[in-house]
Amino acid sequence: MKQQSRKAKGRRLQNHVRDRILKNFPHLKARDVQCVENYAPGPDIILSKVAAKLVPWQWEVKNQEKLSTLYSWFKQANKKIPKNLSAVLVMKMNTREPLVVIDFEDFLKLIKE
């Protein structure tokens, strides 16, 4: 994949995350949630002080095929799941703290409450 295509792919996901945050918090303005330029140091989504109080997260956005293993594990978590439950994937590497993966829409519901 060409460098320009990789940047565009990452930018699309950043824009999606920004748009979903703005949709879930309609009182925020576009200036409150902004995407950074590709390869700029720091988080991929910049929040204003107001937005950071509502959405207290630092956003790093990745759109890569290297994540296919995580998606297969998450698919396994979703197998035969009752309708009233949401899938969660807990994973850990040696000498590292456990991480949790949930569906992005489920995450937005959690932080909106």
Helices and strands as residue ranges (DSSP letters): H 3-24, G 30-32, E 33-35, E 45-47, H 49-54, G 65-67, H 68-78, E 88-91, E 99-102, H 104-112
